[in-house]
Amino acid sequence: MPASAVPTPTLRRLPKYYHYLQRIHMEGQEIVSATQMAEDLGIHHTQVRKDLAATGSQGKPKVGHRVADLLASIETFLNWNTSSDACLVGAGNLGSALLGYSGFDRAGIRITAAFDAHPAKVGKKIHGVPVFPVEKLDEAIRRLHITIGILTIPADRAQHIAEVMVGAGIRAIWNFAPITLTLPEDIIVENVELYASLAIFSRKLSERAKQKA
């Protein structure tokens, strides 16, 4: 089943399953059932079975799944067993943190270049990734054959930079800017809404405080 046909909640759960499977595999467990996974992760067993089936993994009735096979199925389904080059625009606090995140390598994403408008950051390396002037973005994307763009810049600059990325050959954008980008339909855009998540978190804290009052 192609990833585009799989519900987004399933795609969000698969990394959770993956990290769980990695842990029990390191502990020496070779076989796992959907029931055990459901109990350990607090997810209904029917949902776990549907999610695993989406990856093409076939367990044995009354036996379960080989943990190693499940890990391989999830890696293949999420395209984690291939490597794609990415660039990041906006080497501020958030951008710098992302440049140092080791999880990208495990997910098959290699950030090969960063870009920033501040001269003080240009020419330096952040976590081993060179920072170039943003004016070099178009040329670098074409020269390095980069296909993924990561935006960690203010909203008022995001649309323009995204258009430059797409014009240079970027096919997918991971957008941390608080703005809805207007781009061609064939461009994959994943919006990370930090402010929305923070609003939900703050509201839950407020409700919990009222309950204790």
C-alpha positions as CSV (number, residue, x, y, z in Angstrom):
1,M,0.0,0.0,0.0
2,P,1.5,3.4,-0.9
3,A,2.1,5.8,1.9
4,S,-0.2,8.3,0.3
5,A,-3.1,5.9,0.8
6,V,-2.4,5.3,4.5
7,P,-4.2,7.5,7.1
8,T,-1.9,10.1,8.6
9,P,-2.5,8.8,12.2
10,T,-1.1,5.5,11.1
11,L,2.0,7.2,9.6
12,R,2.4,9.0,13.0
13,R,2.2,5.8,14.9
14,L,4.7,3.8,12.9
15,P,7.8,5.5,14.3
16,K,6.4,4.8,17.8
17,Y,6.2,1.1,16.9
18,Y,9.7,1.2,15.4
19,H,11.4,2.6,18.5
20,Y,9.5,0.1,20.6
21,L,10.6,-2.8,18.4
22,Q,14.2,-1.5,18.4
23,R,14.1,-1.6,22.2
24,I,12.7,-5.1,22.6
25,H,15.0,-6.4,19.8
26,M,18.1,-5.0,21.8
27,E,16.7,-6.8,24.8
28,G,16.9,-10.1,22.9
29,Q,13.2,-10.6,22.0
30,E,12.8,-12.2,18.5
31,I,9.0,-12.6,18.3
32,V,6.3,-10.1,19.2
33,S,2.5,-10.2,18.8
34,A,0.2,-7.3,18.0
35,T,-1.5,-8.0,21.3
36,Q,1.8,-7.5,23.3
37,M,2.5,-4.3,21.3
38,A,-1.0,-3.0,22.0
39,E,-0.7,-3.7,25.7
40,D,2.8,-2.2,26.0
41,L,2.0,0.9,24.0
42,G,-1.5,1.5,25.1
43,I,-3.1,1.2,21.7
44,H,-6.0,-1.0,20.8
45,H,-4.9,-4.3,19.3
46,T,-7.1,-4.0,16.3
47,Q,-5.5,-0.7,15.4
48,V,-2.0,-2.1,15.8
49,R,-2.8,-5.0,13.4
50,K,-4.2,-2.6,10.8
51,D,-1.1,-0.3,11.1
52,L,1.3,-3.3,10.7
53,A,-0.7,-4.7,7.8
54,A,-0.3,-1.3,6.0
55,T,3.5,-1.9,5.9
56,G,3.0,-5.3,4.2
57,S,4.2,-7.2,7.2
58,Q,2.6,-10.7,7.6
59,G,2.6,-12.3,11.0
60,K,1.9,-15.9,11.8
61,P,-1.4,-16.7,13.5
62,K,-1.0,-17.5,17.2
63,V,2.7,-16.9,16.8
64,G,3.2,-13.2,15.9
65,H,5.8,-11.3,14.0
66,R,9.6,-11.6,13.8
67,V,10.8,-8.4,15.3
68,A,13.6,-8.0,12.8
69,D,11.2,-8.5,9.9
70,L,8.8,-5.9,11.4
71,L,11.7,-3.4,11.7
72,A,12.7,-4.0,8.1
73,S,9.1,-3.6,6.9
74,I,8.6,-0.3,8.7
75,E,12.0,1.0,7.4
76,T,11.1,0.1,3.8
77,F,7.5,1.5,4.1
78,L,8.7,4.8,5.5
79,N,11.6,5.0,3.0
80,W,14.1,5.0,5.8
81,N,16.4,2.6,4.0
82,T,17.2,5.1,1.3
83,S,19.1,8.4,1.6
84,S,17.9,11.8,0.4
85,D,19.9,15.1,0.6
86,A,18.3,18.1,2.3
87,C,19.1,21.7,3.0
88,L,17.9,23.9,5.8
89,V,17.2,27.6,5.6
90,G,17.4,29.5,8.9
91,A,20.3,28.6,11.1
92,G,18.9,30.2,14.3
93,N,18.1,28.3,17.5
94,L,15.6,25.9,16.0
95,G,17.5,25.4,12.8
96,S,20.8,24.7,14.7
97,A,19.0,22.2,16.9
98,L,17.7,20.4,13.9
99,L,21.2,20.3,12.3
100,G,22.4,18.5,15.4
101,Y,19.5,15.9,15.4
102,S,20.9,12.4,14.8
103,G,17.5,11.0,14.0
104,F,17.6,12.4,10.5
105,D,20.3,9.8,9.5
106,R,18.2,7.0,10.8
107,A,15.3,8.3,8.7
108,G,17.3,8.5,5.5
109,I,17.7,12.3,5.5
110,R,21.1,13.9,5.2
111,I,21.3,17.7,5.6
112,T,24.2,18.7,3.4
113,A,23.9,22.5,3.6
114,A,22.4,25.2,5.7
115,F,21.6,28.8,4.7
116,D,21.2,32.0,6.6
117,A,20.9,35.8,6.0
118,H,23.1,36.8,8.9
119,P,26.8,37.3,7.8
120,A,28.0,36.2,11.3
121,K,26.8,32.7,10.7
122,V,27.9,32.4,7.0
123,G,31.1,30.4,6.5
124,K,30.8,28.5,9.8
125,K,29.8,25.0,10.4
126,I,27.0,24.0,12.8
127,H,27.2,20.4,13.9
128,G,29.4,19.7,10.9
129,V,27.0,21.3,8.3
130,P,28.4,24.3,6.4
131,V,26.3,27.5,6.4
132,F,26.1,29.5,3.2
133,P,24.5,32.9,2.4
134,V,20.9,32.5,1.5
135,E,21.6,34.2,-1.8
136,K,23.4,31.0,-2.9
137,L,20.3,28.8,-2.2
138,D,19.2,28.4,-5.8
139,E,22.6,27.6,-7.1
140,A,23.5,25.2,-4.3
141,I,20.3,23.2,-4.6
142,R,20.9,22.7,-8.3
143,R,24.6,21.9,-7.9
144,L,24.2,19.5,-5.0
145,H,21.0,17.9,-6.4
146,I,19.1,18.5,-3.2
147,T,15.5,17.4,-3.2
148,I,14.3,18.2,0.4
149,G,14.0,21.7,2.0
150,I,13.6,22.5,5.6
151,L,12.3,26.0,6.6
152,T,13.0,27.4,10.0
153,I,12.6,31.1,9.2
154,P,10.1,33.8,10.0
155,A,6.7,33.7,8.3
156,D,7.3,36.8,6.3
157,R,10.2,35.2,4.4
158,A,8.9,31.6,4.1
159,Q,6.8,31.9,1.0
160,H,9.6,33.5,-1.1
161,I,12.2,31.1,0.1
162,A,9.9,28.1,-0.6
163,E,9.3,29.4,-4.1
164,V,13.1,29.6,-4.7
165,M,13.5,26.1,-3.4
166,V,10.8,24.7,-5.7
167,G,12.2,26.6,-8.7
168,A,15.6,25.1,-8.0
169,G,14.3,21.5,-7.9
170,I,13.1,20.9,-4.3
171,R,10.3,18.4,-4.3
172,A,9.4,18.3,-0.6
173,I,9.4,20.9,2.1
174,W,9.3,20.5,5.9
175,N,7.9,23.8,7.0
176,F,8.4,25.1,10.6
177,A,7.3,28.7,9.7
178,P,3.9,29.6,11.0
179,I,2.4,30.2,7.6
180,T,0.5,28.2,5.0
181,L,2.6,27.9,1.9
182,T,1.1,28.3,-1.6
183,L,3.0,25.9,-3.9
184,P,2.3,23.6,-6.8
185,E,0.2,20.5,-6.0
186,D,3.0,18.1,-6.8
187,I,5.2,19.5,-4.0
188,I,5.0,17.7,-0.7
189,V,4.6,20.1,2.2
190,E,4.6,19.0,5.8
191,N,3.7,21.8,8.2
192,V,5.0,21.6,11.8
193,E,2.7,23.7,13.8
194,L,4.7,24.5,17.0
195,Y,2.4,27.3,18.0
196,A,-0.7,25.1,17.7
197,S,1.0,22.4,19.8
198,L,2.1,24.9,22.4
199,A,-1.5,26.3,22.5
200,I,-2.9,22.8,23.2
201,F,-0.2,22.2,25.8
202,S,-0.9,25.5,27.6
203,R,-4.6,24.9,27.6
204,K,-4.2,21.4,29.1
205,L,-2.0,22.9,31.8
206,S,-4.6,25.5,32.5
207,E,-7.4,22.9,32.8
208,R,-5.3,20.7,35.1
209,A,-4.6,23.7,37.4
210,K,-8.3,24.5,37.6
211,Q,-9.1,20.9,38.5
212,K,-6.6,21.0,41.4
213,A,-7.9,24.4,42.6
